[in-house]
Each structure stands twice: as C-alpha cells, then as structure tokens.
Amino acid sequence: MEDLLKRITIDTDICHGKPTIRGLRYPVEMILELLGSGMSHSELLEDYEDLVNDDILAVLQYASKLSQVKSIYKINAA
C-alpha cells in the first residue's frame, strides 16, 4: 500500500502545491471528482493516457488516509 502512496506527490511549482499524481498536472481532487461523478476507471484511463490503474488506486488510498482523522472540531467564526 505504501508503494502506491509514493505516486502522490506535492510540489509547490505544480498545481499550486496540491497533491498530484507522479508530479503530473493531474490533481488528486480532480480524479476524485471524476470518479465521484460516475466516471469509471477504464474511462479515466482512456481519457488520460498518462495515467495507469495504479495511479487511480493511489488516489483512492490517499483519500482514504486523509479521511482517517481522530476528531473533527467545529470552528466558530469570530
């Protein structure tokens, strides 16, 4: 699993420092939005020829890790 997560990179010079796939200009959030809208893995791979199946799996694992928080606190606006 950790090998897949190495595919997710953060570089301040690429996509404003957002997490991307292998330093390419494919932000994790964009891939998640496409999957969430109903696009399939195979459709993603057809439309974005630079990507491979492990890239999509890495995005899903990265999102899973981000959601594993211990507590969420409401922040009151001043």
Secondary structure by P-SEA (a helix, b strand, c coil): cccccccbbbbccccccccccccccccaaaaaaaaaacccaaaaaaacccccaaaaaaaaaaaaaaacccbbbbbbcc
